[in-house]
């Protein structure tokens, strides 16, 4: 590689490392297995303190294991307004919450992707089933749709170039 090529490569690498990295499909795994039915979707609020649904509700059964969507640190595991809640901090400033849940983890625990956090509990308001897991995600103070962060990254498939007539 010539000196000018190396300089251009390093300049591009430096510029690329300063760019914010867009969310990639597959950043998070589903917190329930098998893949659950979504009973209520994400509805972002129009203003920071306005009404909305800051997460998604996933159909489950009471006692089903709730799994960590990605590796992280437990920042809260306990009761809020009579419901069990687990909150995780992940790399890149991502924060996820899971409720209602009977936690089996504690604040400060390091968690790996897919690790059980506790079991789903009944009693989520507005749930059309016996039990629903409310799963939320945010980056900083901005709530984001966790469903936009799940799934397998798509695979690129090259097809032969068809010659013209």
C-alpha positions in Angstrom: 0.0 0.0 0.0 1.4 3.4 -1.0 1.8 6.1 1.6 -1.0 8.2 0.0 -3.3 5.1 0.0 -2.5 4.4 3.7 -3.1 8.1 4.6 -6.5 8.0 2.8 -7.4 4.6 4.5 -6.5 6.0 7.9 -8.4 9.2 7.3 -11.5 7.3 6.3 -11.1 4.9 9.3 -10.8 7.9 11.7 -13.9 9.6 10.1 -15.9 6.4 10.3 -15.0 5.9 14.0 -16.4 9.3 14.8 -19.8 8.7 13.0 -22.7 7.5 15.2 -23.4 3.8 14.6 -27.0 3.2 13.4 -29.0 0.5 15.1 -28.6 -2.8 13.4 -31.3 -5.5 13.3 -30.4 -8.2 15.8 -28.9 -5.8 18.4 -31.4 -7.3 20.9 -32.7 -10.9 21.3 -36.3 -11.6 22.2 -36.9 -11.6 26.0 -39.2 -14.6 25.7 -38.9 -17.9 23.8 -40.5 -18.9 21.6 -41.0 -15.6 19.9 -44.0 -14.1 21.6 -47.2 -12.5 20.1 -47.1 -8.6 20.5 -50.3 -7.5 22.2 -49.6 -3.8 22.2 -47.0 -1.9 20.1 -44.7 1.0 20.9 -46.5 4.4 20.8 -43.9 7.2 21.3 -45.1 10.2 23.2 -45.4 13.5 21.3 -43.6 15.3 24.2 -41.2 14.1 26.8 -43.9 13.8 29.5 -46.8 13.2 27.2 -49.0 10.1 26.9 -47.8 7.1 25.0 -46.7 3.5 25.4 -43.0 3.5 26.0 -42.4 -0.1 25.1 -44.2 -3.2 23.8 -46.4 -5.8 25.5 -45.6 -9.4 24.8 -48.0 -12.2 25.5 -46.6 -14.8 28.0 -47.7 -17.1 30.7 -47.2 -16.5 34.4 -44.0 -18.3 35.5 -42.4 -18.2 32.1 -38.7 -17.3 32.1 -37.9 -13.7 31.0 -34.5 -13.5 29.3 -32.0 -10.7 29.0 -32.2 -9.1 25.5 -28.4 -8.5 25.6 -25.4 -8.5 27.9 -25.3 -5.8 30.5 -25.5 -4.8 34.1 -28.6 -5.0 36.3 -29.2 -1.5 37.6 -32.5 -2.2 39.3 -34.3 -5.4 40.4 -37.2 -4.9 42.7 -40.7 -3.5 43.2 -42.2 -0.3 41.7 -45.8 0.4 42.4 -46.4 -3.2 43.5 -44.9 -4.7 40.3 -41.6 -6.5 39.9 -39.2 -4.7 37.6 -35.8 -5.5 36.2 -33.7 -2.8 34.4 -30.5 -3.4 32.5 -27.8 -1.0 31.2 -26.1 -2.2 28.0 -23.2 -1.0 25.9 -23.7 2.1 23.9 -26.1 3.8 26.4 -29.0 1.4 25.8 -31.3 0.6 28.7 -34.0 -2.1 28.8 -36.8 -2.8 31.3 -38.9 -5.8 31.9 -42.1 -5.9 34.0 -44.1 -7.4 35.7 -41.5 -9.9 36.7 -40.4 -11.9 39.8 -36.7 -11.1 39.6 -34.0 -13.8 40.2 -31.2 -11.2 39.7 -29.9 -8.4 41.8 -28.6 -4.9 41.1 -25.0 -5.0 40.2 -25.2 -8.5 38.5 -23.4 -8.8 35.2 -25.8 -10.4 32.7 -25.2 -12.2 29.5 -27.5 -12.3 26.4 -30.3 -14.8 27.0 -29.7 -15.2 30.7 -32.9 -15.6 32.8 -33.7 -12.5 34.7 -36.8 -13.9 36.5 -40.2 -15.2 35.7 -43.2 -13.4 34.2 -45.9 -12.3 36.6 -49.6 -11.7 35.9 -51.2 -8.3 36.4 -50.0 -6.1 33.7 -52.8 -3.4 33.1 -54.5 -3.7 29.7 -53.1 -7.1 29.0 -55.7 -9.1 27.0 -54.1 -12.4 28.2 -53.5 -14.0 31.6 -50.0 -12.4 31.5 -48.0 -9.9 29.4 -44.4 -8.7 29.7 -43.9 -5.0 29.1 -40.5 -4.6 27.5 -39.1 -1.1 27.1 -35.9 0.3 25.7 -34.3 3.8 25.7 -31.1 5.5 24.8 -30.4 8.3 27.2 -33.8 9.9 27.8 -35.3 8.9 24.4 -37.6 5.9 24.4 -37.2 3.6 21.4 -39.1 0.7 20.0 -37.4 -2.5 21.1 -39.0 -4.4 18.2 -36.8 -2.2 15.9 -33.8 -3.8 17.5 -34.6 -7.5 17.3 -34.3 -10.0 14.5 -31.5 -11.6 12.6 -29.4 -9.4 10.4 -30.3 -9.9 6.8 -28.0 -11.9 4.5 -26.8 -10.5 1.2 -27.2 -13.0 -1.6 -25.6 -12.3 -4.9 -27.3 -13.6 -8.0 -25.7 -14.1 -11.4 -25.7 -11.1 -13.7 -28.1 -11.9 -16.5 -26.8 -10.9 -19.9 -29.1 -8.9 -22.1 -31.0 -10.4 -25.2 
